[in-house]
Amino acid sequence: MRIYLSIVFALSGISAIAQEVKLDTAKANDLREVVVTGQYAPRTLKNSVYQVKTITAEKIRLRAATSVQQVLNTELGFRFSNDLTLGTTDVQLMGMSGRNVKILLDGVPMVDRSDTRESLNQIDINTIERIEIVEGPMSVVYGSDALAGVINIITKNAGKSLLNVSARIQEESAGNEYHAFTGNGLHNQNINISWQNKGWNALAGFTHNDFGGWNLAPKTATIEEVESVTNRWKPKEQWLGNAKLGYRNDHFNIWYRLDGLNETIDVRGGMNPNNYKAKFQTYTTQRYTQQLQSEYKLSPSLQFTEILGYTNLERATRSVIHDFTTNTEELTTAAGEQDVAKFNATIFRATALYVANKSLSFQPGFEFNRDAASGARVIGSPVINDYAFFVSSEITPVMGINIRPGLRFIKNSVYDAPPVIPSLNTQFSLSKTLDLRLGYARGFRSPALRELYYNFVDASHTILGNPNLRAEQSNSFNGSLAWSGFRHRDVQFRSTLTGFYNLFKNRIEYGIDPTNTSVTTLINISKYKTTGGTLENTLIYKNLQATVGLSYIGRYNDLSENAALESPQFAWAIEITSNLTYTFPKINGSVSLFYKYTGSLPSYQISTVNNIQTANLVKIGSFHWADLMLNKNLWRYLTINAGVKNIFNITQLSNSSAASGGAHSTGGIAVPYSYGRSYVLGLIYNWNKK
């Protein structure tokens, strides 16, 4: 009750500078979405040669999300893993880890310090217009890293109003821990301003996210007390800002965007009871991403698009010994405990679209990427330059058939990249309501600079880069059958069945250094496979929208090639999702339930008994996740979100493995997943001038 009263009281004094926010589910419910990822130009999902999944700003708002992870948490094919030692999170998509997923912000790649996609949770959720997801290799279009798929975060434009001002405040408990506006719990504040007039547009936004941690030991806890509990979530504070300026007319569109982040993660070490001293650490990330994009339509048959992006990322580690007797601090001197790792990336991408006629169009393009790094943990000051020329075409020989072949030619300054990457995607409109998509793509992922030259050494990790890594390659086959056969007045129904098979060569993974078993390094695994399928159904009936989905994904078991161990080739995992939203027009409100069952994640490990080796099945346990949210317009301009996240109170998952095989976790210990059930109350207040 205290959380609700505190927020209502604090917001009651806000002046009436707001824009009316209606609970209009039409945008979220419309099955005729327009997508841009991988397209020549914006087009409806039905006419896309790729199977694209979209998540709208309306859906994000309905579930009161404060991070991209909270949005994707109940989507098919997504799994998340947490490293509580570093305070970071990684994503998995369709059986592949985050290093094989391309994260884009308006088409510009996000830069990460390590191999995990922690940048996914360093994006301001309040700036997102929609999220587009394409599963499977997109290497011809987007280059390296896009083996498992692409997640394109598309930000908001200024809109149609002359002036718009919006504000948001949201408070959440972390499990049963909460303190109003600061300390325990999650505290989020945001303000955005946008303007447009006569083709010119501008916007600016600011967000503060503060997580007080969970299950933390007191600062004066001893080392033994701190180490006795492993499921401790570190405090994290984020300051995010963005600004955008652009101009558009009928033939020309240009805009510049700046995004900034300052993130601080606090680490508390236990106090030594013999000298009353403890180690405290701070991880600070600063990220600035700039992008300049333009589109020019020279004629109805010829247009050009350019992207210039630059990202600067710094991750600083600061470690001190705190003396409780004198309340003083001094810097530590151990390896890796005082460090600033610097990364920067530049991308230039230019494409042309030529429409020869209704049946034939071409898109040639050039892309240049430059990655550089420096720091105490980086070997030297390495720079990687990557040059690529790509070309694709869309061929429509007859009505209802769309064929898109593509090629990407690559030259890299450091390693031998595959010289040519091909792809072939097809779409067949079998009827007005039934579409078949079949595709083949060769994917590749270059060894990232951090994997080649970055050494991570501290008290918990010894991970060395490997400059001899080779590029990952894949051959991938996918297909989908989409039926949208029922659309009558108040009823719409859509069903999509997909399947995929991926064969990977030279997959990069963590392994033990053969010359020193205490060191983890990165190695090329000769073979890896994933396969599986999904079935997703969406029903809209009057004020009800319901989505039910199922996925069944198999991950390759390399022990299956040893005939003496008798184990299957794939280890299979199931997922079930169900998202329901019901709108109450008379009270201008809605209730939403977001649910997902994530089946156990199996793998096989070797055990030796009496000098006999056997392959044993081990699992990370299954779990149910559900969020229940209520949305209601109060008066004309104010919207309230209230509800419960993580209804089943999931905190950690069982783990039967003897050794996890990763660099950041220990086998046999329960896997941390969340900080438990949380209660949410948020307010959105908007104003606009037409």
MOJO-V563919 format. One line per field, one symbol per residue. psi: psi as a letter, one per 40 degrees, with the letter a starting at -180 (. if undefined). A space follows every 10 residues. Layout:
psi = ???
This chain:
psi = dddddddddd edehiggiih highedddeh efihidheid ihiiddehei hhhihidddd ddefieiddd dedeihehii ihgedefiii iihfeiidee hhhihfehhi hidaeifedd efhhdeehdi hhhhiihfdd deaiefddah hhhhiiidae idhhhiihhh hiihbehhhh eibiahhhii hihiiihfdi iiiiihihhh heiifiiide iiddddedhd ghhiihhhhh iiihhihhad eihiihihhi hhhhhhhhii hhedefiihh ihhhhhhhhi hhiihhhdid ehiihihhih hhhhhhhhhi hhhddefiii iieiheehih hhiihhhhhh iihhhdaeeh iigiiihhhh hiiiidehha gihhhhhihi hiihhgdihe hhhgiiihhi hiedigihdh hiihiihhgd adehhhhhii ihiihihidd ddehhhhade ighhiheeii iiiihhhiii hhhfehhhbe hihhhhhiii hhhihfhhii ihhdeheehh ahihhdiiii iaiihhhhhh hbehhhhhih ihhhihheee ehdeegiidi hiiiihihhh hhhgddefii hhhhihhhii hiiiihihhf ehhihhhiih iiihhhhhih hhhhadehhh hiahifdefh diiiheidhd eieeihiehi hhdieahihh hihhhiiih.
